[in-house]
Amino acid sequence: MELIKKYKSDRIWELDFLRGIALVLMIYFHVIFDLVDIFGVKISYTNGINYFIGKISVILFIFISGISSTLSKSNLKRGAQVFAIAMGITVVTHLVGNDLGVKFGILHLLGICMILYGLFKKVDSRILVILGLVIILAGLYFEGITLGNDYLFMFNLISPNFTSSDYYPLFPWMGIFLFGLVGGRYVYRDRKSILGFKLKDNPLLMAGRNTLMIYIIHQPIILLILTGIFKLK
């Protein structure tokens, strides 16, 4: 399996471009997150511009993943690979420290959504939109519910003691994925770019073609750089 995906003329370049943008926003947010939670810098990521940058990044990733699933012939395989990597991240982060452990992050979410794609493939688009709305509203409602255990943490039903440094439960976030499925059916029914021009290959397109690899390595790199900076002070 190639580590760096090269440009192919049949790729839908605008999806790679949007993934690249989402990746840049995500890296920025994770730099802020690390500065606050690991190095004690007094910056907020729970509100204001940093909060919205983080959410925009996640929404883009999930929505585009839904679109891409309508174009892929191997969603089950892709989903299994992504989920396996997600579980590896769970193990490694919990070994580093329980407070930094990822129990159900965005890769867990995307992996399961891809695996479940076969269940939604033949469902009418209008039903998918309704189902997506129900999932989003239910997830928002669940945020106001507190349980005595964390058995249902995948669905955003948790106890006050639950922690996950990256947490994107199926409810409400799978609703965004379903919206992406519907978007892919209508916008990319011909399986080609909807724009009448192409960009030359550039760093954003390259990043957008290799988001999974960059996601895996970006946090260790960020931590190494920030640790070096703070040690020089």
N, C-alpha and C positions, 0 to 999 in steps of 0.2 A: 504494500500500500504506500503510495507516494506521500511524503510528508508535506511537500509544498505543491498545492494544486496549481497547475499552469493554466494560462488563459486558453479557453476553447471557444471557437466562434459560435457554437450553439448554446453557450451559457446565456442566461438572461442577466445581462450585466447590471441592470438597475437594482436587482435584488442583492447582488454582491456589493454594490455601492452602499445600499442602505444598511447591510450587515456591517460594513466597514465603519459607517457612521455610528451605529449602535455600539460597536466594539470600542471606539474611541471614547464615547460617553461613559461606557462601563468602566474602562480603565481609569478615567478621571475620577469616577465615583469611588472606586476601590482605593485609589490613592488617598482620598479624603477619609474614607472609612478607616484605613490603616493608621493614618495620622492621628485620628481621634481615639480609636479603641486600643491601639498598641503603643503609640508614642505620646499619648496624653495631650495632643494639641487641641486647643479649645476652638473647634470649628463645628458647626452643626450640619448634620446630614439628615436630620429628621424633619426638617422644614426648609422653606426657602428654595433658592435656586439649586442647591446641591441635591435636595430631595427630588425635585422634578427632573433633574438630569438623570438620576438613577432610575426613576420610573419610566421615563421616555425610552431609555436604553432597553429596559426589560420588555416593555410593550412592543417595541420594534422587533426584538429577537423572537418573541413568542408569535407575533402576527406573521412574520416572514417565515417562521418554521411551519406554520399552518399552510401558507401558500406553497412552500417547497414540497410539502408532503403530497400535494396534488400532482406534482411533477415527477415524483420519485417512484421507482418500481420496486424499491427495497425498504419500505418503511419499517417493517418488522425487524430486519437486520440492523438498520441504522439505529432504531430505537433501543435495541438490545445492547449495541455497542456504546451508545451514549449513556445508558443507565448503568452499564458495567463501570464506565469511567467515573460516573457520579458516585457509585458505591466505593470506588477506590479513594476518591476525594473525601468521602465520609470517614473512612478508616484513618487516612493520613491526618486529617484535621483534628480528629479526636485524640490521636496519639500526641499531637502537638499540645493540645489543651482542650478540656471539655468546653470551656467558654468560647473557643474558636471553632468548635465542631460544627460541621454542616450536616444536618439530619435530612433536610429535603430542600435542596437548592434548585436553581433554575435548570441544571442538567438532569436532575431527577425528574422534574416536571416535564421537560421536553422529551426525555426518553420514554416515559410512560405515555405521553400524548401520541408519539409516533407509533408505539406498540399498539395503541388502541385505535389507530387510524382505520384499520379494517372494519371496525364496528360502525364507523361513521361514513365510510366511503359511498354507500348507496342510499344514505338517508337524504331526504329532500332538503334542499338548501333553506327553505322557509322554516322547517323544523329545527335545523341546526342553529339558525339565528335565535329562535325562541329558546332553545336549550342553552345556548351560550349566555343569553340574558339571565336565565334562571340560575345558572351556575355562578355568574358574577354577583347577582343579588343575594343568593344564598351564602356565598363566601363572605360578602360584606356583613350580612346578618350574623354569621358565625363568629365574627370578630368580637361581638358583644357578649358571647357566651363563654363561660369558664367551666371547665370540667375538673373532676378530681383526678384524672389520669390523662396520659398522652397517647392512648391507643389509636386515636383517630386523627393524629397530627397531619396525615396526608391531606385531610379535608378541611384544615384550618380550625379544628376543634381541639383545643389544648388546655393544659392546666397553667396556673400562674408561674410554675417553676420551669416551664419548657423554654429551652434555648436552642437557637440555631443561627449561626452567624450569617447564613444565607438561607432565606426561607421563602419559598414560592409554592404554596400548597395548590392542589388541584382546584380547590374552590377558593378564590374566584378565577385563578389565572388560566385554567383550561378553557374558560369562556372566550378568552382572546384567541387562543389557538383555533377554536371552532370558527370564529369570525374570519381568521386567516384562510381556513379551508374554503369557506364560501367565496371569499375574495379571489382565491386561486382559481376556483371553478369558472368564474365569470370573466375576470381580467386576463387570465392566462389560459383560456380554453384552447388556444392554438399553440400553446407551449413555446412561445417565442416572445421576444421583447415587444412591448407596446409602444416604444419610443422609436422615432424615425431616425435616430442617430446613435452612434456609439462613442464612448469615451476611449481614449488611448489608455493602455494599461498603466496603472498608477498605484501608489501605496494603499489607498483605500480599497480599491478593487482586489488587490492581492490579499489584504487583511480579510475582506469579506469572503474570499474563497477558502480561507484557512482559520475560520473563527474558533473551531474546536481546539486545534493545536495551540493557538494563541491563548485561549481561555485557560488551558491546562497550565501553561508556563508563566502567565503574566503575574500572578500573585507572588510566587517566589522571587521573580525579578524585581517587582516593586519593593518587596521587603528587604532584599539585598541592597538596593539603591538607597532606600530611606535609612536603613541601619548604618550604611556608610556615611551618609550625610550627617546623621545625628552623632556619630562617633567623632566626626571631625570638628564638632562644635566645642 
